[in-house]
Amino acid sequence: MKNLLKSMLALGIALITFASRAQDDPAKHRVVYKGDKGPGVGKNIVFIATDHEYRGEESLPALARIMAKRYGFTCTVVYALDSNGYIYPGSSNVKGLDVLDKADLMVLFMRFAHFEDKEMQHFENYLKRGGPIVAFRTSTHAFEIKNDPKWERYTWNYKGSKTEWKDGFGEHILGETWVSHYGTNHKQSSKIIIDEAQKNHAIMRGVKDMWAQSGGYTAAPKGTVLAKGQVLNGMTADSPADPTKEPLPVAWIRDYQMEGGKKGRAFTTTHGASEDLLNEGFRRMIVNAMFWGLGLEKDIKPNNDIAFVGPYKPTTFNFSGYKANVKPSDLAGWDSLIMPGEVLKKKKSK
């Protein structure tokens, strides 16, 4: 009996060790979509998905498929995983950011992350070489790093000795950090209005009738504002404007530069929840922004094909649940559903 118990214990330890090693394999954290024709052939886009609420784990692979299938890019989506190798939104367990070393564009949907040292180093190396960025919503507060002096300056509310990094990655690189919600999330949606002075900007080519289901953020960014958001009293595109809320910036561009590094382009929007992509105008702006970041303005046509590739049935953004038991490999190919699985309720995170 004692020997049987020992054998069962050894087997249990072996299984736990195997599972741990499996989820530490960088390849398990990725899904890759590779296009074969178009202006993106030979260029790499890396998408990093780990936010708690807005279902970036769904919107980013949808965008990756568009850029790969329609335009030829090689698109790699990198996910945070749990100990069983399933996608775990909001986790900091991200492996395989070495793909940034050869990336031509980085797309972010992150919130309060704290990656381990070697992954942070790949991230910083990308910024130092001035790699272009497209960032969604909670990426203004992408990092919350405690008890790690090497990287704490990335934290969204950093107030340390490196004064140029005040308020962290969001402020220093993207041009704005987290401030507050503007209006009532889940009850007030947003009409997105192109700034009159920027209506001819390449990112706005062919863009019209933008509406986002995600609520507004307070933002006064450093950079060129491309569009402002009008808070609506309701969750439909034809809801009336909230007369108590003036339009605030929701999309902007800027040049950033790390100390001792090269200049890079950044586009940021305070919207981008899973269902926001269903709006064709918003989706076109994002596709255009990726081309702009890559320096491919000449390839931005007002009628570029931005149709989804494969089935996209986004989960309504929420804090308490996500599609569970999904591995990145479950999203491989052009025809797999984004997102499979059943909604799992989880405890609210900070």
C-alpha positions in Angstrom: 0.0 0.0 0.0 2.8 2.3 0.9 4.6 1.6 -2.4 1.3 2.3 -4.3 0.9 5.6 -2.6 4.5 6.5 -3.4 3.9 5.6 -7.0 0.7 7.7 -7.2 2.5 10.6 -5.6 5.4 10.3 -8.1 2.9 10.2 -11.0 1.1 13.2 -9.7 4.4 15.2 -9.4 5.4 14.1 -12.9 2.1 15.2 -14.4 2.3 18.6 -12.6 5.9 19.0 -13.8 4.9 18.1 -17.4 2.0 20.6 -17.4 4.2 23.3 -16.0 6.8 22.7 -18.7 4.2 22.6 -21.4 2.8 26.0 -20.5 6.4 27.4 -20.3 7.0 26.4 -24.0 7.0 29.7 -25.9 5.3 28.0 -28.8 2.3 27.2 -26.7 1.7 30.9 -26.1 1.4 31.8 -29.8 -0.8 31.4 -32.7 0.7 32.4 -36.1 -1.2 33.4 -39.2 1.0 33.6 -42.4 -0.2 35.3 -45.5 1.2 34.7 -48.9 0.4 37.7 -51.1 0.1 41.4 -50.7 2.2 44.3 -49.4 2.9 42.6 -46.1 4.8 39.6 -47.4 8.1 39.3 -45.6 6.9 41.6 -42.7 6.0 40.5 -39.2 3.4 41.9 -36.9 3.4 40.8 -33.2 0.2 41.1 -31.2 0.3 40.8 -27.4 -3.0 40.0 -25.7 -3.6 40.1 -21.9 -6.2 42.4 -20.6 -8.8 41.5 -17.9 -12.0 43.0 -19.3 -12.3 44.1 -22.9 -11.7 40.7 -24.6 -8.4 41.7 -26.4 -7.8 37.9 -26.6 -10.6 38.0 -29.2 -10.1 41.2 -31.1 -6.4 40.8 -31.7 -6.5 37.4 -33.5 -9.4 38.8 -35.6 -7.2 41.7 -36.7 -4.2 39.4 -37.2 -6.2 37.2 -39.6 -7.2 40.3 -41.6 -3.7 41.5 -41.9 -2.3 38.1 -42.8 -5.0 36.7 -45.2 -5.9 40.0 -46.9 -2.5 41.6 -47.0 0.2 39.0 -46.7 1.7 39.7 -43.3 3.0 37.1 -40.9 1.0 37.8 -37.7 1.9 36.2 -34.4 -0.5 36.6 -31.5 1.2 36.0 -28.1 -1.1 35.1 -25.1 -0.8 34.9 -21.4 -1.6 31.4 -20.2 -2.7 29.6 -17.0 -0.8 26.6 -15.6 -2.7 24.2 -17.9 -1.8 26.1 -21.1 -5.2 27.8 -21.5 -5.5 31.5 -22.4 -5.9 33.5 -19.2 -6.7 37.1 -19.9 -5.0 39.5 -17.5 -2.2 37.1 -16.5 1.4 38.1 -16.7 2.5 34.6 -17.7 3.6 35.6 -21.2 6.4 33.7 -22.9 8.1 34.0 -26.3 8.4 37.8 -26.7 11.7 37.1 -28.6 9.4 37.3 -31.6 9.6 41.1 -31.1 13.3 40.9 -32.1 12.2 40.6 -35.8 8.9 42.4 -35.6 8.0 45.3 -37.9 5.0 46.3 -35.8 3.8 45.6 -32.3 0.1 45.7 -31.4 -0.9 45.8 -27.7 -4.0 45.0 -25.7 -2.6 44.8 -22.2 -3.5 45.8 -18.6 -1.4 45.8 -15.4 1.1 43.3 -16.6 4.4 42.3 -14.9 6.4 40.1 -17.3 9.5 38.2 -16.2 12.8 39.8 -16.8 13.8 38.2 -20.2 10.4 39.0 -21.7 10.6 42.6 -20.5 14.0 42.9 -22.1 12.7 41.9 -25.5 9.9 44.5 -25.0 12.4 47.2 -24.1 14.7 46.3 -27.0 11.9 46.7 -29.4 11.2 50.2 -28.0 14.8 51.2 -28.1 15.0 50.5 -31.8 11.9 52.6 -32.4 9.6 49.9 -33.4 6.1 51.2 -34.3 3.2 50.5 -31.9 -0.6 50.3 -32.2 -2.1 50.3 -28.7 -5.7 49.6 -27.5 -7.6 51.0 -24.5 -6.0 49.5 -21.3 -2.6 49.6 -22.9 -2.3 53.2 -21.5 -1.9 51.3 -18.2 -0.2 48.2 -19.7 2.1 47.6 -16.7 1.9 47.5 -12.9 5.3 46.4 -11.7 6.1 46.2 -8.0 9.2 45.1 -6.1 11.3 45.1 -9.3 13.5 48.2 -9.5 14.8 47.3 -13.0 11.3 47.6 -14.6 9.2 49.6 -12.2 9.4 52.7 -14.3 7.0 51.0 -16.8 4.2 51.1 -14.1 1.2 53.2 -15.1 1.5 55.6 -12.0 5.3 55.6 -11.6 6.6 58.5 -9.5 10.2 57.4 -9.0 13.6 58.9 -9.7 13.5 58.4 -13.5 11.4 61.6 -13.9 11.1 61.2 -17.7 9.1 58.0 -17.0 6.5 59.8 -14.8 3.3 57.7 -15.1 5.1 54.9 -16.9 4.9 53.4 -20.3 1.5 54.9 -21.1 2.6 58.5 -20.6 6.2 58.2 -21.7 5.7 56.1 -24.8 2.0 56.3 -25.8 1.4 59.9 -24.6 -1.2 59.1 -21.9 -1.7 56.9 -18.8 -4.9 55.8 -17.1 -6.9 58.7 -15.7 -10.5 57.7 -15.3 -13.7 56.5 -17.0 -15.6 59.2 -18.8 -19.3 58.4 -18.5 -20.8 55.1 -17.4 -19.2 52.0 -19.0 -21.6 49.4 -20.3 -24.4 52.0 -20.2 -22.9 54.7 -22.4 -21.3 54.0 -25.8 -19.3 56.4 -27.9 -19.6 58.1 -31.3 -16.2 58.7 -32.7 -15.7 61.9 -34.6 -12.8 62.6 -36.8 -11.0 65.8 -36.0 -11.7 68.3 -38.9 -7.9 69.1 -39.2 -7.1 65.3 -39.6 -9.8 64.2 -42.0 -7.3 63.8 -44.8 -4.8 61.9 -42.6 -3.9 58.5 -44.1 -5.3 56.7 -41.0 -8.7 58.2 -41.7 -8.8 57.3 -45.4 -12.2 55.7 -46.2 -13.2 55.9 -42.5 -16.7 56.9 -41.6 -19.6 56.3 -39.2 -17.4 55.2 -36.3 -19.1 54.0 -33.1 -17.7 52.0 -30.2 -19.6 50.1 -27.6 -16.9 50.6 -25.0 -17.3 53.6 -22.8 -15.1 56.7 -22.8 -11.8 57.4 -21.0 -10.6 60.7 -19.7 -7.6 61.5 -21.9 -5.5 64.6 -22.7 -2.7 62.9 -24.7 0.6 64.2 -25.9 0.5 63.9 -29.6 -1.8 64.7 -32.6 -5.4 64.0 -31.9 -7.1 62.2 -34.8 -10.5 61.7 -33.4 -12.6 62.6 -30.3 -15.4 60.6 -28.7 -18.9 61.9 -27.9 -20.4 60.0 -25.0 -23.9 58.7 -25.9 -26.8 58.0 -23.5 -27.3 54.5 -24.6 -25.7 51.4 -26.2 -26.8 51.9 -29.8 -25.2 54.0 -32.5 -28.3 56.3 -32.7 -28.4 57.0 -29.0 -28.5 60.7 -28.1 -25.4 62.5 -27.0 -24.9 63.1 -23.3 -25.1 66.9 -23.1 -23.0 66.9 -19.9 -19.9 65.4 -21.7 -17.8 67.3 -24.1 -15.9 65.3 -26.7 -12.5 64.1 -25.6 -9.6 62.5 -27.5 -10.0 58.8 -28.3 -7.4 58.3 -31.0 -4.0 59.9 -31.5 -0.6 59.5 -32.9 2.9 60.6 -31.7 6.6 59.9 -32.1 8.2 58.4 -29.1 11.8 57.9 -28.2 13.5 55.9 -25.5 16.7 57.3 -23.9 19.5 56.5 -26.3 17.1 54.9 -28.7 15.6 55.7 -32.1 12.3 57.5 -32.7 9.3 55.4 -33.3 5.6 55.8 -34.3 2.7 55.1 -32.0 -1.0 55.1 -32.6 -3.3 54.8 -29.5 -7.0 54.5 -29.2 -8.9 54.4 -25.9 -11.4 52.0 -27.5 -11.0 48.5 -29.1 -13.2 46.2 -27.0 -14.2 42.9 -28.8 -17.5 44.2 -30.1 -16.1 47.6 -31.2 -14.5 45.8 -34.1 -18.0 45.0 -35.5 -18.2 48.6 -36.5 -16.7 48.8 -40.0 -15.5 52.4 -39.6 -13.6 51.7 -36.4 -12.1 48.5 -37.8 -11.0 50.4 -40.9 -9.3 53.0 -38.8 -7.4 50.3 -37.0 -6.3 48.5 -40.1 -5.2 51.8 -41.6 -3.3 52.6 -38.3 -1.3 49.4 -38.7 -0.3 50.3 -42.2 0.6 53.8 -41.1 2.8 52.4 -38.3 4.6 50.2 -40.8 5.2 53.2 -43.1 3.0 51.8 -45.8 0.7 54.8 -46.2 0.7 54.2 -50.0 -1.1 50.9 -49.5 -3.9 52.5 -47.5 -6.8 52.6 -49.9 -10.3 53.8 -48.9 -11.8 50.6 -50.1 -9.2 48.1 -48.7 -10.8 44.8 -47.8 -11.3 44.7 -44.0 -13.8 41.9 -43.8 -13.3 39.4 -41.0 -11.5 36.1 -41.9 -13.4 33.2 -40.5 -16.2 33.4 -37.9 -15.9 36.2 -35.4 -18.5 36.1 -32.6 -17.1 38.4 -29.9 -18.0 38.0 -26.3 -19.5 41.1 -24.7 -16.7 42.8 -22.8 -17.0 42.3 -19.1 -14.8 42.0 -16.0 -16.1 38.7 -14.5 -16.0 36.2 -17.4 -14.1 35.1 -20.5 -14.2 32.1 -22.8 -12.4 29.4 -20.8 -10.4 26.3 -21.7 -9.1 27.8 -25.0 -5.6 27.3 -26.1 -3.9 29.5 -28.7 -3.7 26.5 -31.0 -7.5 26.3 -31.0 -7.5 29.6 -32.9 -5.2 28.3 -35.7 -6.1 28.5 -39.3 -8.5 30.8 -41.1 -11.7 29.0 -40.3 -11.6 28.4 -36.5 -14.1 30.3 -34.4 -13.0 33.4 -32.5 -13.7 32.7 -29.7 -14.7 29.1 -28.9 -15.5 27.8 -25.4 -17.9 28.8 -22.7 -17.8 31.9 -20.6 -16.2 31.2 -17.2 -16.9 33.6 -14.4 -13.9 34.7 -12.4 -13.3 36.9 -9.5 -12.9 40.5 -10.2 -9.3 41.7 -10.4 -8.0 45.1 -9.5 
